């Protein structure tokens, strides 16, 4: 897979999100290695991800990445349906908005920017709801 479509906050986040990820398809086993590979090594090694069961229910429980295996944990919490949490061991966590693969380019670009704003105070669900209301058109 090509490099991941990813936008991270340029500094410490002051909101619920640390950025956004726009996968090309809904096959986590194909997309996750590209996402992990696009992170700066200084962010630590991703050892576990937590994803919404509604979106990623058919995903395997472990996924191979370069030089390690990543545990996949499903969450059934409604407020985490459109997020992915990347656990980087002792370095910390990244909470990212997951933009649906079929989202139009213009809307996805705005979502990537909004979620990566270090002063964004909106949850993943609220950002996506704003996009549905036309903020991306």
N, C-alpha and C positions, 0 to 999 in steps of 0.2 A: 504494500500500500504506500502511496505517496505520504509525505509529511502531513502531520495532523493540522487541521485548521483550529488554531488555538489562540486565545488572547488572555494574558495574565495581567493582574494589577502590577504596575511598575514599581510599587512600593508596598508597604504594609497596608493591608485592607482594613477599612473602618466599617465594613458592612458584612452582610451575611455571605457574600460571594468573593472569591479570589480571581474570578475570570469566567471564561466560557470556552466550550469545546463544541465544534460542529462536525460530528462524524459524517462520513460519506454514506454509510449504510448502518443497519441496525444489528450487524454481526459483531458483537463485542470482541470475540476472539480474533477478528481481523483488524479492528480499529484500535484496540487498547495498546498493542505493541508500538504502533505509530505514535500514539499520544505520549506514552512513556518515553519513547526515543526522542521526542521533540523537547522534552524538559531539560533544562540546564542541569548538568550533573551535580552542581552545588545545591540543588534542591533535595538531594538525597535519593535513595533507591525506593521506588514504589513497591511496597510489599503486599499491600492489600487495597482493594477498591470496594466501595459500597455503592451500589446502584439500585435504582427503582425496579422492583419486581414487575411492575406493569409494563415497563419498556424492555427489560432485558431478561425476562423469565426463562428463556431457552438458552441462556449463556452457560458455558461450562463453569464449574466452581473453581477451577484454576486455569490460568492462561500463561503460556510461556512467553517471556520477554527475553531480550538479549541478556544472557548470564544469570537469569534467575526466574523464579516462578511467582506469579502474582495470585493471591487468593481473591476470589470474587464472592462478596457477601451481598445477598439481596435484602432490601428493606421494603417493608410494606407501608411505611409512613407516607401519607398523601403529600406532605410538604417536601418530601425528598424524591418525588416521582421524576422530576426533570433535573436532577443533579447527579453528579458523581463526586464521591469523596476519595481522594488519593491519599493514602496513609504512607508517609515516608519515614517510618521507624521513629527514631529519636529526633529527627529534623522537624517534623510537624505534619500538618495536613493541608490539603488544598481542596476547597469546596468550589466546584465549577458548575455553572449552568450547562445543561446538555441541550443544544439546539437541535430540534428534529432534522434528520437528514434531508427531508423533502422541503424544508423551508426555502423560500425564494432567496436568491443571493443578496439582494438589497436589504431585505429584512434581517437576514442572518448577519450581515456586516454590522448593522446597527445594534443587534443583540450582542455581538462580540465586543463592541465598543462600550455599550452600556454596562455590561457585567464586569468589565475590566476596570471601570472607573473606581479608583480607590475610595471615593466618597459615595458610591452607590449604596443606598439604604434599602433597596428593594430585594425581596426574595426572588428565587427563580420563577416561581409561579406568577408573581406580580409583573416581572419583566415580560414574560411570555404573554400575559393577559394584555399588557399595553401594546404589544406587537399585534395581537389579534384585533385590538381596537383601532388599528391603523397607524400607530406611531412609525412603523417601518415603511409606509407607502408614500 
